[in-house]
Amino acid sequence: MTQATQLKAHSTTAAFEALKCKECGAEYELKATHVCEFCFGPLEVKYDYDLLRRTVTRETIQAGPHSIWRYRPFLPVATNTPIDVGTGMTPLVQANRLARRLGLKKLYIKNDAVNMPTLSFKDRVVSVALTRAQELGFTTVSCASTGNLANSTAAIAAHAGLECCVFIPSDLEAGKVMGTLIYNPTVMSVHGNYDQVNRLCSEVANTHGWGFVNINLRPYYSEGSKTLGYEVAEQLGWQLPDHIVAPLASGSLFTKIYKGFQEFVEVGLVDAKPVRFSGAQAEGCSPIAKAFEEGRDFISPVKPNTIAKSIAIGNPADGVYAIDIARKTNGNIASVNDAEIIEGIKLLAETEGIFTETAGGTTIAVLKKLVEAGKIDPEETTVVYITGNGLKTQEAVQGYVGEPFTIEPKLDSFERALERSKTLDRLEWQQVLV
Amino acid sequence: MSVKVLIPTPLQKLTNDQATLDCDGTSVVELLESLEQSCPGIKARLCDEQGQLRRFVNFYVNSEDIRFLDGINTSLSDGDEVSIIPAIAGG
């Protein structure tokens, strides 16, 4: 066999080799399973990095599709035709106005509020999970969700022609429920919080032969978040940032951005450099932030009480790994209250024209808090991950933004309203008849 | 006195593929011993060398996480239902 044929053979060979326990290292076949039988540790996908180093270059990536699938060799799917609904390659926006407001110099927003098709980072993980689900022979897919994951699973299942059943807590925002129902899946609205929904799902996960994206498909699903690391590295001109700030729910996203950066260094696509990892939680559900502050290496679960429902996970599975990463990279994990979250949503909208949901408000508010505490160097290239869209959680900001002026279709009515707008505080406008 | 225990898939190899077991015990600690009696080896999967529950194992008594109760000392009554659940990601 010639070298060329060998290389060709390699390029069509998937680089993912096995599932490996993150705790004890036991290895498993590449099936729909997520827990180590020996120690209950989470399973992770293991890759052949030598193969990737030999076969993937910046050029091969840039020649790929304008979606997460340009990084397909780093994702746990074997097919050459994954489900591609345009997910990924969202804008990395240089946030100069927000940076000036906060006193930073090089601030970027990775804007997954406009990720496709359902306006959150979950489309990344679901595109990978459902592609893998098809490879494993599943015809029905499912998930436990705080909203965004349900939207994404239902939409991409519809596109792929898979049956879909999703489980959500019954108190979700209307936009998130509608944003699932429209794709016509079966929706189970559970009286309980997300942790209770998740527990129920883990009890039914293996009883109906369904692929639960965040349970038995979790090792594959979670790998999709690595693309948030790859894209930022590529969009910064094939280099890593100095500091990232991301929301923490289960902690999975945070650990996978880290893994994404590490892998790019490992295969020689970017130069190694220290990147600080800081995480954001809502005070009403901050088990990871509390453990970080108290110097603990275990998580004490909490019962969530916050407007930031999309990140309200009281029993975060990857919390301990998130703490490890924040500590070893000299980062921080902090929490903010609901009022600060709303201010965070407004601040991002007013300075950068990006309307994010409560998770994004949490992240911006924590960014502000860390800057004010001197925990982000103004000279650092800092990337903030905005993972969801504000149109889905309008309830959160209702009453905290202005109202339109209602006027007659007459010039003098307009002039009077304009005069008012210059003199009145916005919140007062609501009470005043113009 | 009998407690119903829901066994997660990763442990069912040790329970002859049984998804539920009836066990004895007036606390979670005792229940673990009772489980070990009927399914040798199961305790080592759930607990570390110090006898503490491994950090990715969640125990629920009647749907409540035992970390909101008395941990492994949580008491059990006749007819209680205990679930053993691996940690789950998502959102």
Interface residues (C-beta under 8 A of the other chain):
Chain A: E23 T33 H34 V35 C36 E37 F38 C39 F40 G41 P42 K122 C143 A144 S145 T146 N148 L149 Y194 D195 Q196 N198 R199 C201 S202 E203 A205 N206 V213 N214 I215 R218 Y221 S222 A249 S250 G251 S252 F298 S300 P301 K303 S310 I311 I313 N315 A317 D318 V320
Chain B: L6 P8 T9 P10 L11 K13 R45 L46 R54 R55 F56 V57 N58 Y60 S63 D65 R67 F68 S83 I85 P86 A87 I88 A89 G90 G91
